[in-house]
């Protein structure tokens, strides 16, 4: 029974990890890295930090026998959206800077 629950948790975690917001965040952070090793390190650090936050919050809620209030849930989703916008703006800024550099060297 425990093995089935752990397998289900793993599958749900993988599904969660492959959602668009996670993939775009890791891709954005990884695009700043200069090598494959740095990319793996950045993705691993993000994953561990993300998982740790979820485990801590989940453990606290289960321990208290509570659930996350809807208002808090919406605020957290808003914060995630804001982070995605900031990361996207950073990508656009870096792309603009690279193109400007290419134009200057082409002359």
C-alpha positions in Angstrom: 0.0 0.0 0.0 2.8 2.4 0.9 4.6 1.6 -2.3 1.5 2.5 -4.3 1.1 5.8 -2.5 4.7 6.7 -3.0 4.5 5.8 -6.7 1.4 7.9 -7.1 3.1 10.8 -5.3 6.1 10.4 -7.7 3.9 10.5 -10.8 1.9 13.4 -9.5 5.1 15.2 -8.7 6.5 14.6 -12.2 3.3 15.8 -13.7 3.5 19.0 -11.6 7.2 19.5 -12.5 6.4 19.4 -16.2 3.7 22.1 -16.1 4.4 25.1 -18.3 5.3 27.5 -15.5 7.9 25.1 -14.1 9.4 24.3 -17.4 9.6 28.0 -18.4 11.1 29.0 -15.1 13.9 26.4 -15.2 14.5 27.1 -18.9 14.8 30.8 -18.1 17.2 30.3 -15.2 19.2 27.7 -17.2 19.6 30.0 -20.1 21.8 32.2 -17.9 24.3 29.4 -17.4 27.4 29.0 -19.5 27.7 25.2 -19.4 25.7 22.1 -19.1 27.1 21.5 -15.6 26.0 25.0 -14.5 22.5 24.4 -16.0 22.1 21.1 -14.1 23.2 22.9 -10.9 20.7 25.7 -11.4 17.9 23.4 -12.2 18.7 21.1 -9.2 19.0 24.1 -6.8 15.6 25.4 -8.1 14.0 22.0 -7.7 15.3 21.4 -4.2 14.3 24.8 -3.1 10.8 24.4 -4.6 10.4 21.0 -3.1 11.6 22.1 0.3 9.1 24.9 0.4 6.3 22.6 -0.5 7.3 19.9 2.0 7.6 22.5 4.8 4.3 24.1 4.1 2.5 20.8 3.5 4.0 19.3 6.7 2.9 22.3 8.7 -0.6 22.2 7.3 -1.0 18.5 7.9 0.5 18.8 11.4 -2.0 21.5 12.2 -4.9 19.7 10.6 -5.5 22.8 8.5 -5.8 23.8 4.9 -4.5 26.7 2.9 -7.1 29.5 2.9 -8.3 30.3 -0.6 -7.1 33.9 -0.3 -3.6 32.8 0.6 -3.6 30.4 -2.3 -4.7 33.1 -4.7 -1.9 35.4 -3.4 0.7 32.7 -3.9 -0.5 32.1 -7.5 -0.3 35.9 -8.1 3.3 35.9 -6.7 4.2 33.0 -9.1 2.7 35.0 -12.0 4.7 38.0 -11.1 7.9 36.0 -10.9 7.2 34.5 -14.3 6.7 38.0 -15.7 10.0 39.2 -14.2 11.9 36.2 -15.6 10.3 36.8 -19.0 11.3 40.4 -19.0 14.8 39.4 -18.1 14.9 37.0 -21.1 13.7 39.7 -23.4 16.2 42.2 -22.1 19.1 39.7 -22.6 17.9 38.9 -26.1 17.8 42.6 -26.9 21.3 43.1 -25.6 22.7 40.2 -27.6 21.2 41.5 -30.8 22.6 45.0 -30.1 26.0 43.4 -29.6 25.7 41.4 -32.9 24.7 44.6 -34.8 27.8 46.5 -33.5 30.2 43.7 -34.4 28.7 43.2 -37.9 29.7 46.8 -39.0 
